[in-house]
Amino acid sequence: MQASRLSVQGRAFAHIAAFHPEITALRRDLHAHPELGFEEHYTVARVREALQVCGVDEIHTGIGKTGLVAVVRGRSTASGKMMGLRADMDALPMTEHNDFAHQSTKPGLMHGCGHDGHTAMLVAAARYLAETRQFDGTAVLIFQPGEEGYAGARAMIEDGLFERFPVQSVFGMHNWPAMRPGTVGINPGPMMAAADRITIEVTGKGGHGGHPYATVDPVLVAAHIITAVQSIVSRNVKAVDSAVISICAVRAGDPAAMSVVPGSATLVGTVRSFSPVVQALVERRLSELCAAVAIGFGATAQVTYERSYPATINSPAEARFAGDVAQSLVGHEQVVRDLEPSMGAEDFSFMLQAKPGAYMRLGQGEENGLGSCFLHNSRYDFNDAVLPLGAALHASLAEQGMPLANGSDAEPQAES
């Protein structure tokens, strides 16, 4: 699908679509050179070079280690408004199994989540905003490192992001293969879950597998714990709330020692939830239940509960505004305003804890076509057809959120 086949209205889209090939070339270059969190040196260099050519007013690097912030001032700044627009830049530690020309050149690293596309879209939005400046205020373009498990958003905030650039609101978006190109999804509340890590250390008494009566078998205890913890959601969490507990790894004993009962076992997993109340409930019940199950067998169990990313919760007013902006581009029927929240996690949540804002989904999946592989799939690739739409959505948030007092300067809308 080409961008010209998307039914999108507006000056921003028409303007950006004119340099669609350049955006695509940047996106594919970034895809070919993936970098992990806080190692995005090539990416930042390419972004900085592109922004300098675009003519943005300021470029700041080294925020949150490898984060970059660009500033574009509107035709006027009398309103005093300042809006943040964010894109993540990092890749994943996975092997790519695509065979196109822009496949990863780095073994074991891949842009399997589309952050290459997110970065390219924000660069394109920066170019448009710098070339047109049809807004009254300051656009702060946040190129964030380390979203994939490194909490890069938190690192940027702790490094003074919002003190240096005191935005009144902040917006982000993520491609979504489950939605068709030309569609946008949003929710006035939860968008993604909190992601917590749990480690359960079970300690028993090792011994001979032929004489289990002389042991306290931690493997048996671990098996009962795995089953028991599933009762927490079904019997402690209200049916109208949501939570997930998944035990994803078990380590005990030595496969080469078939007759040795080990002295300990370790379980590792994740908890997902949307409400801090539910999160606290699950944490408490895990500790209580695991300890009680272990005691029943004469063993002990210690739960370590690590809160990684908080839930991504949109501010209602900003979510409505973002939905309205999306609607102005793609029409009412192409905007899903009650998108089902995902049990995945996203560190944009740290920014939404600090500032009002909204996180959106940008459809990119074509049936049996481009962009249809789901995120974190070894054959995933960003669908370049939606690059101008994502960039126009970023830019239109700035234009409509910080409008010029005199609307007569605006160009008429165009449809592509």
Long-range contacts (C-beta under 8 A, 24 or more apart in sequence): 1-181, 1-366, 1-369, 1-370, 1-383, 1-385, 2-385, 3-385, 3-386, 3-387, 3-388, 3-389, 3-416, 4-416, 5-385, 6-181, 6-182, 6-330, 6-385, 6-386, 6-388, 6-389, 6-416, 7-182, 7-330, 7-331, 7-334, 7-415, 8-182, 8-329, 8-330, 8-388, 8-389, 8-392, 8-415, 8-416, 9-328, 9-329, 9-330, 9-331, 9-413, 9-414, 9-415, 10-328, 10-329, 10-392, 10-396, 10-413, 10-414, 10-415, 11-132, 11-134, 11-410, 11-411, 11-412, 11-413, 11-414, 12-128, 12-329, 12-391, 12-392, 12-395, 12-396, 12-399, 13-329, 13-388, 13-389, 13-392, 13-414, 13-416, 14-414, 14-415, 14-416, 15-128, 15-131, 15-132, 16-124, 16-125, 16-127, 16-128, 16-388, 16-391, 16-392, 16-395, 17-388, 17-416, 19-124, 19-127, 20-384, 20-387, 20-388, 23-120, 23-121, 23-123, 23-124, 23-384, 23-387, 23-388, 23-391, 24-120, 24-384, 24-387, 26-50, 26-120, 26-123, 27-116, 27-117, 27-119, 27-120, 27-382, 27-384, 27-387, 28-101, 28-102, 28-116, 28-384, 29-102, 30-111, 30-116, 30-119, 30-120, 31-102, 31-103, 31-104, 31-111, 31-116, 31-381, 31-382, 32-102, 32-103, 32-104, 32-105, 33-104, 33-105, 33-106, 34-91, 34-92, 34-104, 34-106, 34-109, 34-110, 34-111, 34-116, 35-89, 35-90, 35-91, 35-109, 36-90, 36-91, 36-92, 36-93, 36-109, 36-146, 36-148, 36-150, 37-90, 37-145, 37-146, 37-147, 37-148, 37-149, 37-150, 37-152, 38-65, 38-66, 38-90, 38-145, 38-146, 38-150, 38-152, 38-155, 39-66, 39-90, 40-66, 40-89, 40-90, 40-145, 40-146, 41-66, 43-89, 43-90, 43-119, 44-68, 44-89, 44-143, 47-89, 47-119, 47-123, 47-143, 50-123, 50-127, 51-123, 51-126, 51-141, 54-123, 54-126, 54-127, 54-130, 54-131, 55-130, 55-131, 56-126, 56-130, 56-141, 57-130, 60-164, 63-156, 63-159, 63-160, 63-161, 63-164, 64-144, 64-145, 64-146, 64-152, 64-153, 64-155, 64-156, 64-157, 64-158, 64-159, 64-161, 65-145, 65-146, 65-152, 65-155, 65-159, 66-145, 66-146, 67-142, 67-143, 67-144, 67-145, 67-152, 67-155, 67-156, 67-159, 67-161, 68-143, 69-140, 69-141, 69-142, 69-143, 69-161, 69-164, 69-165, 70-126, 70-140, 70-141, 70-143, 71-138, 71-139, 71-140, 71-141, 71-165, 72-126, 72-129, 72-130, 72-133, 72-138, 72-139, 72-141, 73-133, 73-137, 73-138, 73-139, 74-129, 74-133, 74-134, 74-135, 74-136, 74-137, 74-138, 74-139, 74-398, 74-402, 74-404, 75-133, 75-134, 75-135, 75-136, 75-404, 75-409, 76-136, 76-137, 76-404, 76-405, 77-136, 77-137, 77-138, 78-136, 78-405, 79-136, 79-137, 79-402, 79-405, 80-137, 81-136, 81-137, 81-138, 81-168, 81-401, 81-402, 82-137, 82-138, 82-139, 82-140, 82-165, 82-166, 82-167, 82-168, 83-137, 83-138, 83-139, 83-140, 83-167, 83-168, 83-169, 83-170, 83-171, 83-397, 83-398, 83-401, 83-402, 84-140, 84-142, 84-165, 84-167, 84-169, 84-170, 84-171, 84-351, 84-355, 84-357, 85-122, 85-125, 85-139, 85-140, 85-141, 85-142, 85-170, 85-171, 85-172, 85-394, 85-397, 85-398, 86-122, 86-142, 86-143, 86-144, 86-153, 86-170, 86-171, 86-172, 86-348, 86-351, 87-115, 87-118, 87-119, 87-121, 87-122, 87-141, 87-142, 87-143, 87-144, 87-172, 88-115, 88-118, 88-119, 88-144, 88-145, 88-147, 88-152, 88-172, 88-348, 89-115, 89-118, 89-119, 89-143, 89-144, 89-145, 89-147, 90-115, 90-145, 90-146, 90-147, 90-148, 90-150, 90-152, 91-115, 91-116, 91-148, 92-148, 92-376, 94-376, 94-378, 95-378, 96-378, 96-379, 97-378, 97-379, 98-378, 98-379, 98-381, 100-381, 110-378, 111-382, 112-375, 112-376, 112-377, 112-378, 112-380, 113-148, 113-375, 113-376, 113-380, 114-174, 114-175, 114-364, 114-375, 114-380, 114-382, 115-147, 115-148, 116-382, 117-175, 117-364, 117-382, 117-383, 117-384, 117-386, 117-387, 117-390, 118-173, 118-174, 118-175, 118-390, 119-143, 120-387, 120-391, 121-173, 121-387, 121-390, 121-391, 121-394, 122-391, 122-394, 124-387, 124-388, 124-391, 125-391, 125-392, 125-394, 125-395, 125-398, 128-391, 128-392, 128-395, 129-395, 129-398, 134-399, 134-404, 134-409, 134-410, 134-411, 135-398, 135-399, 135-401, 135-402, 135-403, 135-404, 136-402, 136-403, 136-404, 136-405, 137-398, 137-401, 137-402, 138-402, 139-398, 139-402, 140-165, 140-167, 142-170, 146-347, 147-346, 147-347, 147-348, 149-308, 151-308, 151-309, 151-347, 151-350, 152-347, 153-347, 153-348, 153-349, 153-350, 153-351, 154-347, 154-350, 157-350, 157-351, 157-354, 162-354, 162-355, 167-355, 168-355, 168-356, 169-315, 169-318, 169-355, 169-356, 169-357, 169-401, 170-351, 170-352, 170-355, 170-356, 170-357, 171-318, 171-322, 171-357, 171-358, 171-359, 171-360, 171-394, 171-397, 172-348, 172-351, 172-357, 172-358, 172-359, 172-360, 173-359, 173-360, 173-361, 173-362, 173-390, 173-393, 173-394, 174-346, 174-359, 174-360, 174-361, 174-362, 175-361, 175-362, 175-363, 175-364, 175-371, 175-375, 175-382, 175-383, 175-386, 175-390, 176-361, 176-362, 176-363, 176-364, 176-365, 177-364, 177-365, 177-371, 177-372, 177-373, 177-374, 177-375, 177-380, 178-363, 178-365, 178-374, 179-336, 179-361, 179-362, 179-363, 179-364, 179-365, 180-363, 180-365, 180-366, 180-367, 181-363, 181-364, 181-365, 181-366, 181-371, 181-383, 181-385, 181-386, 181-389, 182-330, 182-334, 182-363, 182-386, 182-389, 183-330, 183-334, 183-335, 183-336, 183-363, 184-323, 184-326, 184-329, 184-330, 184-334, 184-335, 184-336, 184-360, 184-361, 184-362, 184-363, 184-393, 185-335, 185-336, 185-339, 185-360, 185-361, 185-363, 186-314, 186-319, 186-322, 186-323, 186-326, 186-335, 186-336, 186-337, 186-339, 186-358, 186-359, 186-360, 186-361, 187-314, 187-319, 187-337, 187-338, 187-339, 187-340, 187-341, 188-314, 188-316, 188-319, 188-320, 188-337, 189-313, 189-314, 189-316, 189-319, 189-341, 190-274, 190-311, 190-312, 190-313, 190-314, 190-341, 191-312, 191-313, 191-314, 191-339, 191-341, 191-342, 191-346, 191-359, 191-361, 192-311, 192-312, 192-341, 192-342, 192-343, 192-344, 192-345, 192-346, 192-349, 192-359, 193-242, 193-244, 193-272, 193-273, 193-274, 193-311, 193-312, 193-341, 193-342, 193-343, 193-344, 193-345, 194-271, 194-272, 194-273, 194-274, 194-279, 194-307, 194-308, 194-309, 194-310, 194-311, 194-345, 194-349, 195-270, 195-271, 195-272, 195-308, 195-309, 195-344, 195-345, 196-270, 196-271, 196-272, 196-273, 196-279, 196-283, 196-305, 196-306, 196-307, 196-308, 197-268, 197-269, 197-270, 197-305, 197-306, 197-308, 198-245, 198-267, 198-268, 198-269, 198-270, 198-271, 198-286, 198-303, 198-304, 198-305, 198-306, 199-266, 199-267, 199-268, 199-303, 199-304, 199-306, 200-225, 200-247, 200-266, 200-267, 200-268, 200-269, 200-286, 200-290, 200-301, 200-302, 200-303, 200-304, 201-264, 201-265, 201-266, 201-301, 201-302, 201-304, 202-264, 202-265, 202-266, 202-267, 202-294, 202-299, 202-300, 202-301, 203-263, 203-264, 203-299, 203-300, 203-301, 203-302, 204-261, 204-262, 204-263, 204-264, 204-265, 204-297, 204-298, 204-299, 205-263, 205-298, 205-299, 206-260, 206-261, 206-262, 206-263, 207-260, 207-261, 208-259, 208-260, 208-261, 209-258, 209-259, 209-260, 209-261, 210-259, 212-261, 215-261, 216-297, 216-298, 216-299, 217-261, 217-297, 218-252, 218-261, 218-262, 218-263, 218-264, 218-265, 218-299, 219-252, 219-253, 219-261, 219-262, 219-265, 220-297, 221-265, 221-293, 221-294, 221-297, 221-299, 221-301, 222-250, 222-252, 222-265, 222-267, 224-293, 224-296, 224-297, 225-267, 225-289, 225-290, 225-293, 225-294, 225-301, 226-250, 226-267, 228-289, 228-290, 228-293, 229-286, 229-289, 229-290, 231-289, 232-282, 232-285, 232-286, 232-289, 233-282, 236-281, 236-282, 236-285, 237-278, 237-281, 237-282, 241-273, 241-274, 241-275, 241-278, 242-273, 242-274, 242-278, 242-341, 242-343, 243-271, 243-272, 243-273, 243-278, 243-282, 244-270, 244-271, 244-272, 244-273, 244-343, 245-269, 245-270, 245-271, 245-282, 245-286, 246-270, 246-271, 246-272, 271-305, 272-343, 272-345, 273-311, 274-311, 274-313, 274-341, 275-311, 276-311, 279-307, 308-345, 309-345, 309-346, 309-347, 309-349, 309-350, 310-349, 310-350, 310-353, 311-349, 312-345, 312-346, 312-348, 312-349, 312-352, 312-359, 313-349, 313-352, 314-352, 314-357, 314-358, 314-359, 315-352, 315-356, 315-357, 315-358, 317-356, 318-356, 318-357, 318-358, 319-358, 321-358, 321-397, 321-400, 321-401, 322-358, 322-360, 322-397, 324-400, 325-393, 325-396, 325-397, 325-400, 325-401, 326-360, 326-393, 328-396, 328-400, 329-389, 329-392, 329-393, 329-396, 330-389, 336-361, 344-375, 360-393, 362-386, 362-389, 362-390, 362-393
